[in-house]
Amino acid sequence: MNPTTVELKLPFLGQRTYLHGTTLFNALQGRFPGMRNIDFRLFTLIQSDRVAVEMLSPGAKRGREHSATLLATGGGAPLHVGVAPLEPSGAIAREPFDEGAIVGPARLLADAGRIELDAPAPFPFVTTVVALHKALLLKAIASPPAGQWLFTRLELKHVPETFGSLVLERRASLGLKLVRSDILVDSASVGSIYFSWWQQ
């Protein structure tokens, strides 16, 4: 492993058989605090608890060897990161995850393509956003019986530390292939989230 690459071992949420995108994002946020102008993308399902996080040169193309990439500004400088899966460990750690604790207090307006939360959730901001978006799509879009919605992309001006209100509004879709929703914090737009339907 080259000097610009580090290895991370991360837990799976609940009984999932893959690394949740929010777990990866939160780990990267911990390594690169204060990020702004964030573009985080997930290209393939990571079915390992071990990943290689590689610092890429500015302008580097997203390669097929990367299952996820992060572009952002960190400390005033461009940040380019590629993430690739490694062989799974022998003992995958699991972290309890109660999505109901996030979604339960939210107001879901499926016909309007909107979900609202007015109380802080017991999870990090991006984890909260992803859980809310999944709940919205499950109610607002008819989907096949086999498969699931997967988090595939996040654009954020910054990661809010607190909020009085959090709203997701569905804005555009290419059928089940890609759905984009706006993220509003205290009535101000802070970015967008994208999901795709994964057919099992």
N, C-alpha and C positions, 0 to 999 in steps of 0.2 A: 504494500500500500504506500503510495507516494506521500510526501510530507504535507501536501495540501488536502489530504483526505483523512477523515476520522471515521471511526466505526461507532455506531450507536446500537444499543440493544433496548428495544422498546416493548411495552406490554400490549397485548391484544385486549380490546374492550369486550367485557362480557364473555359470550361464547363464540364470538366471531373467529373465523379461520383466516383472517387477513389483518394487516395493519391498517387501522382506521386513519383516514387522511387528517383528522383533527389531532390525533396523537403525534403524527409526524410534524404537522405545522407547529404545535405547541412546543415540541422539542427544538425545532429550528428557531422559534421565537426566543426560547431560553438561551440559545447560543448567540443569537444576534438581536439583542434587545434594542428598542427604539427604532425599529424598521419603519420606513415610510414608502409610499408608492409601490405597494406590494402586488406582485403577480405570481401566484402560487398555482401550479398545475400538476394534476395527477393523470398520467397517461395509461398506466396499467395497474391492475390489482397487485399489491405487494403481499405475497403469501409467506412472509418471513418476519421474524421479530428482530432480525439483524439487517442493518443497512449501512452502506458506505455513503458518507456525505462529502462531496468533492467541491472544492472551490474552483470555479471556472474563470477563465479570462473574460473580460468584458467583450461582448459581441460574439461569444462562442455560440455555435448553433446547438439547439437541443438535439442530443443524439439518441439513437435507439437504445443505447445502453442505460439511459436514465428513465426510471419509472416515474420520477417527479422532478420538477425544477422550481426554483424560487429565484425571482428577480426582484430586487428592491433597492432602496437607498438606505445605507446603514452608516451612521457617523458621518454623513455628508458625502460618502463615496458609494459608487455602484457596487452592488452585491449580486453575484451570480453563483448559484449553487445547483449542483446536480445530485440526485439521490438514486442509488442503485441497490437492489436487493442482494444480500449475501446468503450463504447457507443458513437455514434456521438453527437456532441453538437446540440443545437437547431438552431444555426445560423452559417452555414459553411462559412468561409471567402473564397473569390475567388481572385486569383492573375492573372492579365493579362499575357498571354504568347504568344509571337509572334515567333513561330518556324522559320518562313520565314526570320526573321532577322539574324538567325544563318545559315540556309541552303542556303539562296539566294546568298551570296558571295562565296560559296564553289564550287569547281570543282568536279563534279561527274563523275567517270570513271567506270560505272556499269559493263562493260565487263571485266574489270580488277579487279573488286571487291574492288574498292578504292575510297575514298573521301578525298579531301584536302581542307584545309582552311589556308590562309596566312595572315589573319587579325584578331585581337582580336574580340571576340563576346561580346555582351552586357549582357552576363549571366555568372554565375560561370562555372568553367572548366568542371565539371562533367555534368552539364546541357547541355553544348555545345557538349560534346562527345556523350551523349545519343541522342540528336536531329540529329546529323550527322549520327550516326549509323542507326537510324530508316530510314532516307532518303536513305541511301545506300541500305538497305535491301528491301525497297519498290521498288527500281528500279532493283536490281540485282537478286532477287529471286521471281519466280512466286508463288503467294499465292492465297488462296481461296478468293472469294468476301466478305465473312462474317468473320470477325475476325480482329485481329490487332497484331502487334509486341509489345512485352512487354520487358522491361529492367528487367533482372533477376539476373545478377551477375556482379561485377566489381572487378578486381584485379589491384592494383596500387602500385608502389614502394613508391610514394608520390603524393600529389596533386600539380602540377606545378602552380606557381603564375602567370607566364607569358609565352608566347611562340611566336616564330617567325613563325613557321609553325606547323600545327596539321594535322596528317594523320591517317586515319583508313583503315586497310587492312584486308579483310575477309580471314580467315585462315582455318577454319574447320566448318563442319556442320553435324548435324544428321537430315537431312531433315528440316522440320519446327520445330522440337522439340527443337533444340538448335543450335545457330549459334555463333561462336566465331570470334572476330576480334582483331587484334593487334592495340594498340594505340602508335603512334610515335610522339614525340615532338622534333622538331628541329632535325629530322632524328634518334633520339635515342628512343628505345623502353622503355616505362614507365609502360606498363601493358596490360591488355586485358579486353574486354567487351563482355558480353553474352546477347543474346536476345532469347526469345521463342515466338512461334506463339500461340496466345490465340484464340481459336475457340468460337465465340459467339453463 
